[in-house]
Amino acid sequence: MEVYVITFIGLALLFLFVTFGVQMGVDSSKQVKALKTELKNIKKQIKELEEKQK
């Protein structure tokens, strides 16, 4: 009986660990996408400024 309880607790902890890892990965990918978008906007602004100076 003890083996079943320990196995259940282990599986529950594994599930929580995997769930937490996936959530962190999703948050990180959203941040990376936001940074890429921001960099594209900055590049456009720099090009516009360079063209105005010519």
Predicted model as a PDB file, atoms N, CA, C, CB and O in Angstrom, pLDDT in the B-factor column:
MODEL        1                                                                  
ATOM      1  N   MET A   1       0.812  -1.193   0.000  1.00 80.00           N  
ATOM      2  CA  MET A   1       0.000   0.000   0.000  1.00 80.00           C  
ATOM      3  C   MET A   1       0.860   1.263   0.000  1.00 80.00           C  
ATOM      4  CB  MET A   1      -0.926  -0.005   1.195  1.00 80.00           C  
ATOM      5  O   MET A   1       0.524   2.256  -0.645  1.00 80.00           O  
ATOM      6  N   GLU A   2       1.978   1.209   0.735  1.00 88.00           N  
ATOM      7  CA  GLU A   2       2.868   2.366   0.801  1.00 88.00           C  
ATOM      8  C   GLU A   2       3.453   2.696  -0.569  1.00 88.00           C  
ATOM      9  CB  GLU A   2       3.993   2.113   1.803  1.00 88.00           C  
ATOM     10  O   GLU A   2       3.657   3.861  -0.909  1.00 88.00           O  
ATOM     11  N   VAL A   3       3.717   1.659  -1.338  1.00 92.00           N  
ATOM     12  CA  VAL A   3       4.309   1.865  -2.661  1.00 92.00           C  
ATOM     13  C   VAL A   3       3.361   2.674  -3.546  1.00 92.00           C  
ATOM     14  CB  VAL A   3       4.641   0.509  -3.327  1.00 92.00           C  
ATOM     15  O   VAL A   3       3.808   3.537  -4.302  1.00 92.00           O  
ATOM     16  N   TYR A   4       2.066   2.407  -3.460  1.00 90.00           N  
ATOM     17  CA  TYR A   4       1.090   3.124  -4.261  1.00 90.00           C  
ATOM     18  C   TYR A   4       1.027   4.601  -3.869  1.00 90.00           C  
ATOM     19  CB  TYR A   4      -0.284   2.481  -4.114  1.00 90.00           C  
ATOM     20  O   TYR A   4       0.920   5.479  -4.725  1.00 90.00           O  
ATOM     21  N   VAL A   5       1.094   4.852  -2.583  1.00 91.00           N  
ATOM     22  CA  VAL A   5       1.039   6.234  -2.098  1.00 91.00           C  
ATOM     23  C   VAL A   5       2.277   6.992  -2.549  1.00 91.00           C  
ATOM     24  CB  VAL A   5       0.915   6.272  -0.557  1.00 91.00           C  
ATOM     25  O   VAL A   5       2.175   8.118  -3.038  1.00 91.00           O  
ATOM     26  N   ILE A   6       3.434   6.389  -2.390  1.00 92.00           N  
ATOM     27  CA  ILE A   6       4.684   7.032  -2.797  1.00 92.00           C  
ATOM     28  C   ILE A   6       4.699   7.254  -4.308  1.00 92.00           C  
ATOM     29  CB  ILE A   6       5.898   6.180  -2.369  1.00 92.00           C  
ATOM     30  O   ILE A   6       5.148   8.301  -4.773  1.00 92.00           O  
ATOM     31  N   THR A   7       4.213   6.281  -5.075  1.00 93.00           N  
ATOM     32  CA  THR A   7       4.155   6.418  -6.528  1.00 93.00           C  
ATOM     33  C   THR A   7       3.211   7.547  -6.912  1.00 93.00           C  
ATOM     34  CB  THR A   7       3.707   5.098  -7.182  1.00 93.00           C  
ATOM     35  O   THR A   7       3.534   8.341  -7.796  1.00 93.00           O  
ATOM     36  N   PHE A   8       2.053   7.634  -6.268  1.00 92.00           N  
ATOM     37  CA  PHE A   8       1.098   8.698  -6.563  1.00 92.00           C  
ATOM     38  C   PHE A   8       1.694  10.068  -6.262  1.00 92.00           C  
ATOM     39  CB  PHE A   8      -0.188   8.497  -5.761  1.00 92.00           C  
ATOM     40  O   PHE A   8       1.553  10.996  -7.058  1.00 92.00           O  
ATOM     41  N   ILE A   9       2.352  10.197  -5.129  1.00 94.00           N  
ATOM     42  CA  ILE A   9       2.983  11.473  -4.762  1.00 94.00           C  
ATOM     43  C   ILE A   9       4.077  11.823  -5.771  1.00 94.00           C  
ATOM     44  CB  ILE A   9       3.576  11.404  -3.324  1.00 94.00           C  
ATOM     45  O   ILE A   9       4.199  12.978  -6.181  1.00 94.00           O  
ATOM     46  N   GLY A  10       4.866  10.834  -6.169  1.00 93.00           N  
ATOM     47  CA  GLY A  10       5.914  11.065  -7.156  1.00 93.00           C  
ATOM     48  C   GLY A  10       5.354  11.526  -8.490  1.00 93.00           C  
ATOM     49  O   GLY A  10       5.884  12.453  -9.102  1.00 93.00           O  
ATOM     50  N   LEU A  11       4.284  10.883  -8.944  1.00 95.00           N  
ATOM     51  CA  LEU A  11       3.664  11.289 -10.213  1.00 95.00           C  
ATOM     52  C   LEU A  11       3.057  12.679 -10.123  1.00 95.00           C  
ATOM     53  CB  LEU A  11       2.593  10.287 -10.625  1.00 95.00           C  
ATOM     54  O   LEU A  11       3.118  13.453 -11.078  1.00 95.00           O  
ATOM     55  N   ALA A  12       2.468  12.996  -8.968  1.00 95.00           N  
ATOM     56  CA  ALA A  12       1.899  14.336  -8.774  1.00 95.00           C  
ATOM     57  C   ALA A  12       2.994  15.391  -8.824  1.00 95.00           C  
ATOM     58  CB  ALA A  12       1.142  14.419  -7.432  1.00 95.00           C  
ATOM     59  O   ALA A  12       2.817  16.439  -9.445  1.00 95.00           O  
ATOM     60  N   LEU A  13       4.118  15.125  -8.177  1.00 95.00           N  
ATOM     61  CA  LEU A  13       5.237  16.070  -8.208  1.00 95.00           C  
ATOM     62  C   LEU A  13       5.810  16.209  -9.628  1.00 95.00           C  
ATOM     63  CB  LEU A  13       6.344  15.616  -7.233  1.00 95.00           C  
ATOM     64  O   LEU A  13       6.150  17.310 -10.063  1.00 95.00           O  
ATOM     65  N   LEU A  14       5.910  15.105 -10.327  1.00 95.00           N  
ATOM     66  CA  LEU A  14       6.394  15.139 -11.708  1.00 95.00           C  
ATOM     67  C   LEU A  14       5.447  15.969 -12.573  1.00 95.00           C  
ATOM     68  CB  LEU A  14       6.531  13.704 -12.277  1.00 95.00           C  
ATOM     69  O   LEU A  14       5.902  16.777 -13.383  1.00 95.00           O  
ATOM     70  N   PHE A  15       4.148  15.780 -12.414  1.00 94.00           N  
ATOM     71  CA  PHE A  15       3.168  16.553 -13.170  1.00 94.00           C  
ATOM     72  C   PHE A  15       3.314  18.043 -12.884  1.00 94.00           C  
ATOM     73  CB  PHE A  15       1.747  16.087 -12.837  1.00 94.00           C  
ATOM     74  O   PHE A  15       3.311  18.851 -13.813  1.00 94.00           O  
ATOM     75  N   LEU A  16       3.440  18.415 -11.621  1.00 93.00           N  
ATOM     76  CA  LEU A  16       3.599  19.823 -11.262  1.00 93.00           C  
ATOM     77  C   LEU A  16       4.890  20.399 -11.833  1.00 93.00           C  
ATOM     78  CB  LEU A  16       3.581  19.989  -9.743  1.00 93.00           C  
ATOM     79  O   LEU A  16       4.910  21.538 -12.300  1.00 93.00           O  
ATOM     80  N   PHE A  17       5.960  19.622 -11.799  1.00 92.00           N  
ATOM     81  CA  PHE A  17       7.244  20.071 -12.329  1.00 92.00           C  
ATOM     82  C   PHE A  17       7.150  20.324 -13.833  1.00 92.00           C  
ATOM     83  CB  PHE A  17       8.340  19.036 -12.030  1.00 92.00           C  
ATOM     84  O   PHE A  17       7.621  21.351 -14.321  1.00 92.00           O  
ATOM     85  N   VAL A  18       6.549  19.399 -14.559  1.00 92.00           N  
ATOM     86  CA  VAL A  18       6.413  19.547 -16.011  1.00 92.00           C  
ATOM     87  C   VAL A  18       5.494  20.721 -16.333  1.00 92.00           C  
ATOM     88  CB  VAL A  18       5.866  18.244 -16.648  1.00 92.00           C  
ATOM     89  O   VAL A  18       5.784  21.495 -17.246  1.00 92.00           O  
ATOM     90  N   THR A  19       4.407  20.865 -15.610  1.00 91.00           N  
ATOM     91  CA  THR A  19       3.483  21.976 -15.838  1.00 91.00           C  
ATOM     92  C   THR A  19       4.184  23.308 -15.619  1.00 91.00           C  
ATOM     93  CB  THR A  19       2.260  21.863 -14.915  1.00 91.00           C  
ATOM     94  O   THR A  19       4.024  24.229 -16.421  1.00 91.00           O  
ATOM     95  N   PHE A  20       4.948  23.424 -14.557  1.00 89.00           N  
ATOM     96  CA  PHE A  20       5.688  24.646 -14.271  1.00 89.00           C  
ATOM     97  C   PHE A  20       6.699  24.933 -15.372  1.00 89.00           C  
ATOM     98  CB  PHE A  20       6.395  24.542 -12.918  1.00 89.00           C  
ATOM     99  O   PHE A  20       6.838  26.079 -15.801  1.00 89.00           O  
ATOM    100  N   GLY A  21       7.402  23.911 -15.831  1.00 86.00           N  
ATOM    101  CA  GLY A  21       8.389  24.083 -16.895  1.00 86.00           C  
ATOM    102  C   GLY A  21       7.761  24.559 -18.193  1.00 86.00           C  
ATOM    103  O   GLY A  21       8.317  25.421 -18.873  1.00 86.00           O  
ATOM    104  N   VAL A  22       6.617  24.010 -18.538  1.00 85.00           N  
ATOM    105  CA  VAL A  22       5.937  24.423 -19.766  1.00 85.00           C  
ATOM    106  C   VAL A  22       5.469  25.875 -19.655  1.00 85.00           C  
ATOM    107  CB  VAL A  22       4.738  23.494 -20.060  1.00 85.00           C  
ATOM    108  O   VAL A  22       5.594  26.640 -20.611  1.00 85.00           O  
ATOM    109  N   GLN A  23       4.937  26.253 -18.508  1.00 84.00           N  
ATOM    110  CA  GLN A  23       4.487  27.629 -18.327  1.00 84.00           C  
ATOM    111  C   GLN A  23       5.654  28.607 -18.446  1.00 84.00           C  
ATOM    112  CB  GLN A  23       3.799  27.790 -16.967  1.00 84.00           C  
ATOM    113  O   GLN A  23       5.511  29.670 -19.051  1.00 84.00           O  
ATOM    114  N   MET A  24       6.787  28.264 -17.884  1.00 83.00           N  
ATOM    115  CA  MET A  24       7.963  29.129 -17.976  1.00 83.00           C  
ATOM    116  C   MET A  24       8.424  29.240 -19.426  1.00 83.00           C  
ATOM    117  CB  MET A  24       9.107  28.592 -17.087  1.00 83.00           C  
ATOM    118  O   MET A  24       8.823  30.315 -19.874  1.00 83.00           O  
ATOM    119  N   GLY A  25       8.370  28.141 -20.149  1.00 80.00           N  
ATOM    120  CA  GLY A  25       8.765  28.155 -21.556  1.00 80.00           C  
ATOM    121  C   GLY A  25       7.859  29.022 -22.393  1.00 80.00           C  
ATOM    122  O   GLY A  25       8.331  29.737 -23.276  1.00 80.00           O  
ATOM    123  N   VAL A  26       6.570  28.974 -22.136  1.00 76.00           N  
ATOM    124  CA  VAL A  26       5.614  29.797 -22.880  1.00 76.00           C  
ATOM    125  C   VAL A  26       5.853  31.267 -22.580  1.00 76.00           C  
ATOM    126  CB  VAL A  26       4.159  29.406 -22.531  1.00 76.00           C  
ATOM    127  O   VAL A  26       5.841  32.093 -23.492  1.00 76.00           O  
ATOM    128  N   ASP A  27       6.068  31.604 -21.321  1.00 77.00           N  
ATOM    129  CA  ASP A  27       6.331  32.992 -20.950  1.00 77.00           C  
ATOM    130  C   ASP A  27       7.603  33.486 -21.621  1.00 77.00           C  
ATOM    131  CB  ASP A  27       6.442  33.136 -19.423  1.00 77.00           C  
ATOM    132  O   ASP A  27       7.649  34.618 -22.104  1.00 77.00           O  
ATOM    133  N   SER A  28       8.627  32.658 -21.655  1.00 82.00           N  
ATOM    134  CA  SER A  28       9.889  33.055 -22.262  1.00 82.00           C  
ATOM    135  C   SER A  28       9.724  33.285 -23.761  1.00 82.00           C  
ATOM    136  CB  SER A  28      10.960  31.995 -22.004  1.00 82.00           C  
ATOM    137  O   SER A  28      10.274  34.243 -24.306  1.00 82.00           O  
ATOM    138  N   SER A  29       8.972  32.416 -24.428  1.00 83.00           N  
ATOM    139  CA  SER A  29       8.796  32.585 -25.862  1.00 83.00           C  
ATOM    140  C   SER A  29       8.006  33.852 -26.173  1.00 83.00           C  
ATOM    141  CB  SER A  29       8.096  31.367 -26.455  1.00 83.00           C  
ATOM    142  O   SER A  29       8.260  34.502 -27.188  1.00 83.00           O  
ATOM    143  N   LYS A  30       7.058  34.209 -25.322  1.00 82.00           N  
ATOM    144  CA  LYS A  30       6.311  35.454 -25.525  1.00 82.00           C  
ATOM    145  C   LYS A  30       7.234  36.649 -25.368  1.00 82.00           C  
ATOM    146  CB  LYS A  30       5.132  35.555 -24.534  1.00 82.00           C  
ATOM    147  O   LYS A  30       7.130  37.620 -26.117  1.00 82.00           O  
ATOM    148  N   GLN A  31       8.129  36.585 -24.407  1.00 85.00           N  
ATOM    149  CA  GLN A  31       9.070  37.684 -24.198  1.00 85.00           C  
ATOM    150  C   GLN A  31      10.017  37.813 -25.374  1.00 85.00           C  
ATOM    151  CB  GLN A  31       9.862  37.478 -22.906  1.00 85.00           C  
ATOM    152  O   GLN A  31      10.339  38.926 -25.791  1.00 85.00           O  
ATOM    153  N   VAL A  32      10.470  36.687 -25.917  1.00 86.00           N  
ATOM    154  CA  VAL A  32      11.380  36.722 -27.059  1.00 86.00           C  
ATOM    155  C   VAL A  32      10.679  37.325 -28.271  1.00 86.00           C  
ATOM    156  CB  VAL A  32      11.899  35.306 -27.386  1.00 86.00           C  
ATOM    157  O   VAL A  32      11.268  38.136 -28.986  1.00 86.00           O  
ATOM    158  N   LYS A  33       9.439  36.941 -28.508  1.00 88.00           N  
ATOM    159  CA  LYS A  33       8.680  37.510 -29.625  1.00 88.00           C  
ATOM    160  C   LYS A  33       8.511  39.011 -29.450  1.00 88.00           C  
ATOM    161  CB  LYS A  33       7.304  36.835 -29.746  1.00 88.00           C  
ATOM    162  O   LYS A  33       8.643  39.766 -30.413  1.00 88.00           O  
ATOM    163  N   ALA A  34       8.223  39.447 -28.237  1.00 90.00           N  
ATOM    164  CA  ALA A  34       8.054  40.875 -27.970  1.00 90.00           C  
ATOM    165  C   ALA A  34       9.364  41.622 -28.213  1.00 90.00           C  
ATOM    166  CB  ALA A  34       7.568  41.103 -26.524  1.00 90.00           C  
ATOM    167  O   ALA A  34       9.355  42.720 -28.770  1.00 90.00           O  
ATOM    168  N   LEU A  35      10.480  41.042 -27.803  1.00 91.00           N  
ATOM    169  CA  LEU A  35      11.777  41.678 -28.029  1.00 91.00           C  
ATOM    170  C   LEU A  35      12.099  41.770 -29.516  1.00 91.00           C  
ATOM    171  CB  LEU A  35      12.879  40.910 -27.304  1.00 91.00           C  
ATOM    172  O   LEU A  35      12.618  42.788 -29.973  1.00 91.00           O  
ATOM    173  N   LYS A  36      11.799  40.719 -30.277  1.00 92.00           N  
ATOM    174  CA  LYS A  36      12.045  40.750 -31.723  1.00 92.00           C  
ATOM    175  C   LYS A  36      11.227  41.846 -32.384  1.00 92.00           C  
ATOM    176  CB  LYS A  36      11.715  39.392 -32.359  1.00 92.00           C  
ATOM    177  O   LYS A  36      11.727  42.573 -33.242  1.00 92.00           O  
ATOM    178  N   THR A  37       9.975  41.960 -31.983  1.00 95.00           N  
ATOM    179  CA  THR A  37       9.112  43.002 -32.539  1.00 95.00           C  
ATOM    180  C   THR A  37       9.658  44.383 -32.206  1.00 95.00           C  
ATOM    181  CB  THR A  37       7.677  42.855 -32.009  1.00 95.00           C  
ATOM    182  O   THR A  37       9.671  45.273 -33.056  1.00 95.00           O  
ATOM    183  N   GLU A  38      10.099  44.555 -30.998  1.00 96.00           N  
ATOM    184  CA  GLU A  38      10.653  45.841 -30.568  1.00 96.00           C  
ATOM    185  C   GLU A  38      11.921  46.169 -31.356  1.00 96.00           C  
ATOM    186  CB  GLU A  38      10.956  45.823 -29.054  1.00 96.00           C  
ATOM    187  O   GLU A  38      12.120  47.316 -31.754  1.00 96.00           O  
ATOM    188  N   LEU A  39      12.771  45.181 -31.583  1.00 95.00           N  
ATOM    189  CA  LEU A  39      13.992  45.413 -32.357  1.00 95.00           C  
ATOM    190  C   LEU A  39      13.669  45.797 -33.801  1.00 95.00           C  
ATOM    191  CB  LEU A  39      14.882  44.163 -32.333  1.00 95.00           C  
ATOM    192  O   LEU A  39      14.332  46.662 -34.373  1.00 95.00           O  
ATOM    193  N   LYS A  40      12.668  45.168 -34.386  1.00 96.00           N  
ATOM    194  CA  LYS A  40      12.262  45.526 -35.749  1.00 96.00           C  
ATOM    195  C   LYS A  40      11.803  46.975 -35.804  1.00 96.00           C  
ATOM    196  CB  LYS A  40      11.140  44.596 -36.245  1.00 96.00           C  
ATOM    197  O   LYS A  40      12.144  47.705 -36.735  1.00 96.00           O  
ATOM    198  N   ASN A  41      11.029  47.390 -34.805  1.00 96.00           N  
ATOM    199  CA  ASN A  41      10.559  48.776 -34.764  1.00 96.00           C  
ATOM    200  C   ASN A  41      11.724  49.752 -34.613  1.00 96.00           C  
ATOM    201  CB  ASN A  41       9.564  48.967 -33.614  1.00 96.00           C  
ATOM    202  O   ASN A  41      11.732  50.810 -35.241  1.00 96.00           O  
ATOM    203  N   ILE A  42      12.686  49.409 -33.801  1.00 95.00           N  
ATOM    204  CA  ILE A  42      13.853  50.279 -33.607  1.00 95.00           C  
ATOM    205  C   ILE A  42      14.651  50.392 -34.902  1.00 95.00           C  
ATOM    206  CB  ILE A  42      14.753  49.742 -32.469  1.00 95.00           C  
ATOM    207  O   ILE A  42      15.109  51.480 -35.253  1.00 95.00           O  
ATOM    208  N   LYS A  43      14.823  49.281 -35.612  1.00 95.00           N  
ATOM    209  CA  LYS A  43      15.540  49.311 -36.888  1.00 95.00           C  
ATOM    210  C   LYS A  43      14.836  50.209 -37.896  1.00 95.00           C  
ATOM    211  CB  LYS A  43      15.678  47.897 -37.455  1.00 95.00           C  
ATOM    212  O   LYS A  43      15.483  50.968 -38.618  1.00 95.00           O  
ATOM    213  N   LYS A  44      13.502  50.123 -37.946  1.00 95.00           N  
ATOM    214  CA  LYS A  44      12.745  50.972 -38.862  1.00 95.00           C  
ATOM    215  C   LYS A  44      12.944  52.443 -38.522  1.00 95.00           C  
ATOM    216  CB  LYS A  44      11.254  50.615 -38.818  1.00 95.00           C  
ATOM    217  O   LYS A  44      13.123  53.276 -39.410  1.00 95.00           O  
ATOM    218  N   GLN A  45      12.913  52.753 -37.240  1.00 95.00           N  
ATOM    219  CA  GLN A  45      13.090  54.139 -36.824  1.00 95.00           C  
ATOM    220  C   GLN A  45      14.481  54.644 -37.169  1.00 95.00           C  
ATOM    221  CB  GLN A  45      12.839  54.282 -35.329  1.00 95.00           C  
ATOM    222  O   GLN A  45      14.637  55.795 -37.576  1.00 95.00           O  
ATOM    223  N   ILE A  46      15.482  53.808 -37.013  1.00 94.00           N  
ATOM    224  CA  ILE A  46      16.857  54.212 -37.345  1.00 94.00           C  
ATOM    225  C   ILE A  46      16.971  54.472 -38.837  1.00 94.00           C  
ATOM    226  CB  ILE A  46      17.878  53.128 -36.908  1.00 94.00           C  
ATOM    227  O   ILE A  46      17.583  55.458 -39.248  1.00 94.00           O  
ATOM    228  N   LYS A  47      16.388  53.595 -39.657  1.00 93.00           N  
ATOM    229  CA  LYS A  47      16.433  53.800 -41.111  1.00 93.00           C  
ATOM    230  C   LYS A  47      15.741  55.102 -41.493  1.00 93.00           C  
ATOM    231  CB  LYS A  47      15.775  52.615 -41.847  1.00 93.00           C  
ATOM    232  O   LYS A  47      16.245  55.848 -42.333  1.00 93.00           O  
ATOM    233  N   GLU A  48      14.590  55.384 -40.883  1.00 92.00           N  
ATOM    234  CA  GLU A  48      13.866  56.615 -41.171  1.00 92.00           C  
ATOM    235  C   GLU A  48      14.693  57.836 -40.796  1.00 92.00           C  
ATOM    236  CB  GLU A  48      12.533  56.634 -40.429  1.00 92.00           C  
ATOM    237  O   GLU A  48      14.710  58.822 -41.532  1.00 92.00           O  
ATOM    238  N   LEU A  49      15.374  57.781 -39.666  1.00 90.00           N  
ATOM    239  CA  LEU A  49      16.208  58.902 -39.251  1.00 90.00           C  
ATOM    240  C   LEU A  49      17.388  59.106 -40.197  1.00 90.00           C  
ATOM    241  CB  LEU A  49      16.710  58.683 -37.831  1.00 90.00           C  
ATOM    242  O   LEU A  49      17.753  60.237 -40.516  1.00 90.00           O  
ATOM    243  N   GLU A  50      17.986  57.987 -40.646  1.00 89.00           N  
ATOM    244  CA  GLU A  50      19.099  58.084 -41.580  1.00 89.00           C  
ATOM    245  C   GLU A  50      18.651  58.695 -42.906  1.00 89.00           C  
ATOM    246  CB  GLU A  50      19.715  56.706 -41.815  1.00 89.00           C  
ATOM    247  O   GLU A  50      19.382  59.488 -43.499  1.00 89.00           O  
ATOM    248  N   GLU A  51      17.460  58.332 -43.372  1.00 89.00           N  
ATOM    249  CA  GLU A  51      16.944  58.870 -44.621  1.00 89.00           C  
ATOM    250  C   GLU A  51      16.634  60.355 -44.492  1.00 89.00           C  
ATOM    251  CB  GLU A  51      15.697  58.107 -45.052  1.00 89.00           C  
ATOM    252  O   GLU A  51      16.832  61.108 -45.446  1.00 89.00           O  
ATOM    253  N   LYS A  52      16.154  60.787 -43.338  1.00 87.00           N  
ATOM    254  CA  LYS A  52      15.856  62.195 -43.132  1.00 87.00           C  
ATOM    255  C   LYS A  52      17.125  63.025 -43.108  1.00 87.00           C  
ATOM    256  CB  LYS A  52      15.081  62.390 -41.844  1.00 87.00           C  
ATOM    257  O   LYS A  52      17.111  64.186 -43.517  1.00 87.00           O  
ATOM    258  N   GLN A  53      18.225  62.449 -42.632  1.00 86.00           N  
ATOM    259  CA  GLN A  53      19.480  63.205 -42.546  1.00 86.00           C  
ATOM    260  C   GLN A  53      20.132  63.382 -43.902  1.00 86.00           C  
ATOM    261  CB  GLN A  53      20.446  62.515 -41.607  1.00 86.00           C  
ATOM    262  O   GLN A  53      20.961  64.275 -44.076  1.00 86.00           O  
ATOM    263  N   LYS A  54      19.774  62.550 -44.862  1.00 70.00           N  
ATOM    264  CA  LYS A  54      20.388  62.654 -46.211  1.00 70.00           C  
ATOM    265  C   LYS A  54      19.893  63.816 -46.966  1.00 70.00           C  
ATOM    266  CB  LYS A  54      20.137  61.425 -47.015  1.00 70.00           C  
ATOM    267  O   LYS A  54      20.310  64.036 -48.103  1.00 70.00           O  
TER     268      LYS A  54                                                      
ENDMDL                                                                          
END                                                                             
